[in-house]
Amino acid sequence: MDPGWPASRDFLRTQAFDALSGAGDATCGEWEEWSSGQAFHLRRRLTVIEQTLVGDACDIRGTPEAHTRLAATRAALPLAYRGLVRDDTPTP
């Protein structure tokens, strides 16, 4: 692993908020979760316009779409961090 890992909670929280900047509507609901000292999750309700564009949420865990999205996420990361992304989704 990268010698700087694990990143601090504050660093990961800042990254999560930066990633969602301009997306969703925190006034409709926003949740923070610090899991296992390794990941910071930020969840936010969509705006009405965003919800209209993307449709209803659905569970894609274990589907080919989930694996495609995970691969795209991994590819967008700096090379040093790509190995930190685990595919924990069950396969059907």
C-alpha positions as CSV (number, residue, x, y, z in Angstrom):
1,M,0.0,0.0,0.0
2,D,1.0,3.6,-0.5
3,P,3.0,4.8,2.5
4,G,0.5,7.7,3.0
5,W,-2.4,5.3,3.4
6,P,-4.7,5.3,5.3
7,A,-5.7,8.8,4.6
8,S,-7.2,10.7,7.4
9,R,-10.9,11.0,8.0
10,D,-10.7,14.8,7.4
11,F,-8.9,14.4,4.1
12,L,-11.4,11.8,2.8
13,R,-14.3,13.9,4.1
14,T,-13.0,16.9,2.1
15,Q,-12.5,14.7,-1.0
16,A,-16.1,13.4,-0.7
17,F,-17.6,16.9,-0.4
18,D,-15.4,18.1,-3.3
19,A,-16.6,15.2,-5.4
20,L,-20.3,16.1,-4.7
21,S,-19.9,19.8,-5.1
22,G,-22.8,21.1,-7.2
23,A,-24.6,17.7,-7.1
24,G,-27.7,16.8,-5.1
25,D,-29.5,18.9,-2.5
26,A,-28.2,18.6,1.0
27,T,-31.3,20.4,2.4
28,C,-33.4,17.4,1.3
29,G,-31.1,14.9,3.1
30,E,-27.4,14.2,3.5
31,W,-25.6,11.5,5.4
32,E,-22.0,11.0,6.4
33,E,-20.4,7.7,7.3
34,W,-16.9,6.9,8.4
35,S,-16.5,3.1,7.8
36,S,-13.8,1.0,9.3
37,G,-11.3,3.8,9.4
38,Q,-10.7,3.4,5.6
39,A,-13.5,5.1,3.8
40,F,-15.7,8.2,4.1
41,H,-19.1,8.0,2.5
42,L,-21.2,11.0,1.7
43,R,-24.8,10.4,0.6
44,R,-27.1,13.1,-0.6
45,R,-30.6,13.3,-2.0
46,L,-30.9,14.3,-5.6
47,T,-32.5,17.6,-6.7
48,V,-35.9,17.2,-8.4
49,I,-34.3,17.9,-11.8
50,E,-31.5,15.3,-11.2
51,Q,-34.1,12.7,-10.1
52,T,-36.1,13.4,-13.3
53,L,-33.0,12.9,-15.4
54,V,-31.7,9.7,-13.7
55,G,-34.9,8.0,-12.7
56,D,-35.5,5.9,-9.6
57,A,-32.6,4.3,-7.7
58,C,-32.1,0.6,-8.1
59,D,-29.7,-2.0,-6.6
60,I,-27.1,-2.9,-9.2
61,R,-24.8,-4.9,-6.8
62,G,-23.5,-8.0,-8.5
63,T,-24.6,-7.0,-12.0
64,P,-22.4,-6.4,-15.0
65,E,-23.3,-2.7,-14.7
66,A,-21.8,-2.7,-11.1
67,H,-18.6,-4.2,-12.3
68,T,-18.4,-1.7,-15.3
69,R,-18.9,1.2,-12.9
70,L,-16.3,-0.1,-10.6
71,A,-13.8,-0.5,-13.4
72,A,-14.4,3.1,-14.6
73,T,-14.0,4.4,-11.0
74,R,-10.7,2.5,-10.6
75,A,-9.4,3.9,-14.0
76,A,-10.1,7.4,-12.8
77,L,-8.0,7.1,-9.8
78,P,-4.3,7.9,-9.6
79,L,-2.3,4.8,-10.4
80,A,-1.0,4.5,-6.8
81,Y,-4.6,4.2,-5.5
82,R,-6.1,1.8,-8.0
83,G,-5.2,-1.3,-6.0
84,L,-7.1,0.0,-3.0
85,V,-10.4,-0.4,-4.8
86,R,-12.0,-3.7,-3.9
87,D,-14.7,-5.4,-5.8
88,D,-16.9,-6.7,-3.0
89,T,-20.0,-7.0,-5.1
90,P,-21.4,-10.6,-5.3
91,T,-21.7,-12.1,-8.7
92,P,-25.0,-13.6,-9.6
